Amino acid sequence: MLSLEFIRENPDLVRAACTEKNSPADIDRILELDERRRGALSAVESAKAERNAGSKQVGRLMREDREAAEKLKERMKELGEDVRRLESELAPVQEELDGLLLTVPNVPDAESPAGSGDGDNVEVGSWGEKPSFDYEPRPHWEVGESLGILDFKRAVKISGSGFVSFRGQGARLQRALISYMLDCARENGYTEVAVPFLVNQDAATGTGQLPKFEEEMYRLKADDFFLIPTAEVPVTNLHREEILQAAQLPIGYCCYSACFRREAGSYGKETRGMVRVHQFDKVELVKFTTPENSGVEHQAMLADAEGVLRGLGLHYRTVLVCRGEQTFANSKQYDIEIWAPAMGKYLEISSVSNFTDFQARRANIRFREGKARPQFVHTINGSGTALPRLYVALLESCQQADGSVVLPEALRPYMGGAELIEPE
């Protein structure tokens, strides 16, 4: 959430951010309500100040001039009624203003390139080489089904389209990837946490999922819970309504979670296989830091996420995301895209984002240095990484002509020393 002071002082910048991020936030209405709110607050404070001053005089006047004291008491009563009236008028203004502020996106960082689509993203680095084959590489769904490690038909029978079932070495590979990524994160200084996969409205609002993305989330209306779209939501909210000490920062967490997304509107687009699914596993990285260090910590997290793929020997590229493709809540975003040879395209596998103080304001997460006034932390998060597309790239990049898949060396200790996944 942007502060009212920032919006008041930078209305054109905020309007531009709304346009770039395709947000319908009504900045003019926010400024109008803010002016009314400040006027009402000033009147309330003025009436309270007069009432407080008068209350101190009543006792003295009762001894010196009872008639004047009675008149002053009547004035105090009128002021009390004025305060109640003004506060009742202020309440709906504040309520509407609070709701509108939740619709305003974060302002893109100055380094974020202009643009409205992924073609406007700027490649800032790459690693490794695209794998080459002396035969036509098969898509991951064919590789997985022929090995007996992926079962799409039975997943559809259980749940419907957009789900996948893992079997045998396929299930073990899923678990191996999770363990490998968590170990990488812990080696880089992140503290592993395990959190609920169901969150309340306050948690989803705190990280910016609500109200904008409610249609993309699965909601359990009977209990008013939401299934998490990413562990970013519960992990960031671990410190909601807290004041941290500056000496504690940066705090880094890593967390495995299942993730649930409706993928509304994506039907017919990349629906075959496991590129777009409603439930998937992910290891998330989250950091809390000071404003002064958030840029450095953002770059460090990007390096940590890239390190996961380098350890697996898989080719990827990194792009700086343009303003129109950034998420609602972040200010600067890098996407790591992994190469899927059979699909012939790069797949986004991790977004590493700096949210500045946007989430912290919504969730009221602050820090204090000594006896200084508390400030809002900056939050950073990234996937380290999302499993479905990593699984896709691994099967397609490491497939062999005989149908087997060579396991990256980093995964072999987690797979009982196996070097290959072979047909049963």
N, C-alpha and C positions, 0 to 999 in steps of 0.2 A: 504494500500500500504506500502511495506517495503521501507525504505530509501536506496538510492544507497550506502551510506556509510556502512550500515549494510550488504548489499549483498556483497560488496567488501571485508569486513572484515570477513564474515562468509559464504563463498560460499558453503562449504560442508553441513553446517546446513540447508541452504536454499534449496539445491538440495535434501536433505533428506526429507524436508517438502513437496516439489513438488512430490516426489515419494509416500510419505505416503498419501497425499491428492489427488493422481491420477491427478496431474496437468501437462500439457505438456510444461510448461514454459521453455524457452531456456535460462538457466543461463549463459552459455558460450557466447552466442550472446550478452546478456546484458552487460557482463563484457568487451567484445570487443568494443561495442558501447560506453560504459562509458569511456574507455581509449581514443578512438578517440575524444569523446566530450571534455574531459579534455584537450587533446592536442590542439584542435581547440580553446577552450576558452582561453588557455594560450597564444596562438598566437594572438588572437584578443586583449586581454588585453595588451599584449606587444606592439602591433602596435598602439593601442589607447594611451598608455602612451607616446610613442615616439612622436606621433602626437601632443599630448597636450603640451609636453615639447617644441617641435619645434615651436608651435604656439606662445608661450610666447616670443620666441627669435626673431621672424620675425620683430616685431615693432622696437626693438632695432637695429637690423641689417639694417633696412631700413634707419636709420639715420647714421649708421657708415660704412656700406659696402653693397651698393645696389646689387652688383653682387652676394655676398654671400647670401643676402636675397632672391634673385630670385631663386637661386639654392635650398635654403631651402624650398621655396614655392613649387617648383616642387616635392621635396621629400615629402612634406605634402600631395600633390595631389596623389602621388603613394601610400602613406600609407592609404589614404582614400579609394582608389580602393582595396587595400589589405584587409582592414576591411570589405568592402562590399562583396568581394569574399569569405573570410573566413566565414562570417555570412551566406552567401547563401549555403556554403558547410555544415555548422553546422545545418541548419534548418532540412533537411531530417534525419540526424542522431538523432537529438533531437526528432523528430516526431516518428521515429521507436522505439526509446528507451522508450518514454512515453507510447506507445502502449504496448510494451512488459512488462513493469512494472505492468500494469493492469492485467496481466495474472499470476502473482506470488502470491501464497496464503500466508496467515499468517503462522507464525511458531508456532507449537503447544507448549503449556506450558510444562515445565519439568514434571509437575504432571500428564499430560495426558497419559493414558496407551497406550502401543503399541497395534496394532491390525488393522484389515481391515474390520471387520464386526460387527454388533450389538451384536454378541455373545462374543465379546471381551470387551464390556462395563463392567464397574465394579459397582456393586450395592453398594451404600454408605449409604442407609437408606430406611426405609419404614414406613408407618403409617396406622393404622387401620387393620381390618381383612377382608379377602375375605367373601362376603356374602354367606350364605348357604341357600339352598332351599330343601323342601321335594317334589319337582316336578322338571321336566326338565325346566329350565328357557328359555323363548322365546327370540329370537334375537330382537334387538331394532326396526327393520323395522316391525316386526309382532306386537309388543306392540304398536308402534305409529300408525299404520294403523288401528288396531282394536279399538283404542281410538278415531280415527278420527282426530288426531292432526298432522299426517304426511301424505303428499300426494306426492308420487313419480311419479305416472302415469301422473298427470296433469303438473308436473314440466317438465317431458320429452316432453310432448306435446308442452309446451311453448318454451323450450330451447334445450332439448336433454338430453342424459344420463349425469350423473354426477352432477345433480341439484336436489334440494328438495324444496318442498313448505310446509310451516307451516300453521296450521289452528286453530282457536279458542284458547283453552288453550295452544296448542302447540306454537302458535305465541306469546302468552303472556309469556310463560315459556322462550322463546328465549330472549325476552325483559327483563324479570326478571333477567336472568343470567348476561346479560350485565350490568344492573344497579347495581346488587350485586357486581360484580367484580370491577366496577369503584368506588363504595363506599369503598370497601376494600382498593383499591389503595390510594384513597384520605386520608383515615384514617392512612395510613402508610407514609404520607407526600408527595405523588406525586401530582403534579399540573395537573388537567385535561385539555386536549387540544382537539380541533376538527380541523382536517386538510383535505386538498383535497385528493380524492381517485385517482386522475390522477397526474402523475409526469412527469417531463421532463428527458432527458437523463442525465443531470448533476446530478440530484438527485439520479437516479438509479445507476449511476456510483459511486457516493460518498459512498454508503453503500455496494458496492461490488456485486450488482445484475448484473450489466453490466461490461464487455461484456460477462462474463462466462455463465450467466443463461438467456440470451435473449430468448432462445427457450421455456423456462418455463413461460414466461410472455406474457400477452395479450397486443398487441401494436396497437394503433390507428395511422396508417401511415399518414393519411391525415393531422393530426395536430401534429404528432410526440410526442404523449403522450404514457405513459405506465400505465395500470391499476395496482395498487399496489398489490404485493403479501403479504404484511404485512405493518402495520402502522409504523414499524421500519424505513421504507424508508423516508416518509415525516417528521416524528417527528425528526429523527436524523438530517435531512437537515434544520430544523428550525434555526440552528446556523451555517450553512455553510458560509464560508468566514467571520467568526466573531472572534474577540479576546475577550474572557470573562475575568472577573476579578476573581482571585483566591478565593476571599471572597464569590463569588456567588456559588462556588462548594461545595458539589455536587448539581447538578440540576436534579430533577427527574420529568418525565412526564408520565402520563397515558393517553391512547387514545383508544377509540372504533373506529373500521373501518370494513367495508366489505373488504374481501381479495379475490384476483382472481389469480388462478394458473391453467395452462393448464394441469398439471399432465401428461406430455408427457411420453409415455412408460409405464404407469401404467395400461393400459387397460387389463382387465381380472384378475387383482390383487386387491382384497378387493374392488371391484366395486359395490357390492350390499350394499344397505343401504346408510349411510352417513359418512363412514370412510374416503373415498376419494372423494371429490367433487371439482368442479371448482370455486364455490363461497361460501364463508363462513364468519362468523362473528368472531371477535377476539378482546380482550382487550390487548393492548401491554403496556409494561413497558420499559422506556428508561432512562438511566442515563448518565450524563456527569460528570467526576470526574478527580482528579489528578492522575498521575501514582502511587504515593505513597499509595493512598487509594483505588485503583481499586479492589484489592483482597478482601478487607473488604466489599466494596459496592457490589461486585459480590455475596458474601455469603448472604448479607442482602437481595438482590433481590430474591435469591433462596428461602429464608425463606418466603418472601412476596408471591411468587407464590404458595408455598406449603400451605400457610395459607388459600388460597382460597378453596382448596380441603378439608382441615381439617374442615373449617367452614361448609362444606356441608356433612361432615361425610363419605366421599368416600375413599376407600382404594387405595393407590398408592405406588409406589416405586420410588426412585431417583437413577439414574446411572450417573457415570462420564464417558463421552463418549470417546471412543478410538480415536486415531489420524486419522485413515482411515475413520471414520464416522463423524468427525467434518465437519462443513461447511467450505467453502473456506476462509471466512473472519475472523473467530474467532480463538482465541488462546486456550481457555479453555471452555468446554461446559458441562453443566449438562442437562440431559433430565429427566423430570418428566413423569412417565408412569402410567396411570390409568387402573384399572382392569375392563374388560368387561366380566362378568361371562358367558353370553350365547355364546360369541365368544371364550371364554376360553383362553384369552390372554391379555397381557398388551398393551395399546395403548399410543404412545407418545402424550402428550397433551400440553407440554411446553418445549421449549429449552431456557435455561438461559445461556447466553454467554458473555464472556469478549473478546472484540475485541482489547484490548490494544489501541495503537494509529493508528491501521491499517485503520479504517474508517476515523479517524480525518485527516490523511495525505491526503487521497483522497478528502475529503470535505473541507480541510483547516480550521479546527476548533481548535483554540488555546486558551490558557489562559495566563495571565500575573500576576505575583505577584510583586506589587509595580512598580519599574522602571526596573525590570529584563527583560531579553530577553524572548519573548513569547515562550511557549512550547505547544506541541500538547496535547490535552486532551485524556483521555481514555474513550471509550464508552462501555456501557453494555446494553444489552436488553434481555427481556424475555417475553413470553406470560403469561398473567395472568388471564385466559388461552384461548386456542382456543376452540370455542363452539361445533363444530360438535361431536368431540370425547367425550367431557364432557357430551353432550346431550345423546350420545350412552351409556356411563357408567351409567348415572343417570337413564335412562329408564330400563336398564338391571339389575342394582343393586337394584333399589327401586320398582320393579314390585311385584305385589301380585297375589295370585292364582286366584282371581276373575277378573283379567285383569286390575285392577286399578294400579296407581303408587303413592306411598307415597312421598310427597314433603318434602325435607329437611327443617328443622325448619327455617333455615336462609333465605330461599326463600319465606316463607309464607307471610311476610309483603308486598312483591312485587306482590303477587298473590291474593291480596284481602282477605287474611286470610285463603284461601283454604288449607286444609291439604292433599287432594287427587286430582289427575286427574282421573276421572271416565269416562266410556263409555257414550256417549250421549244417 
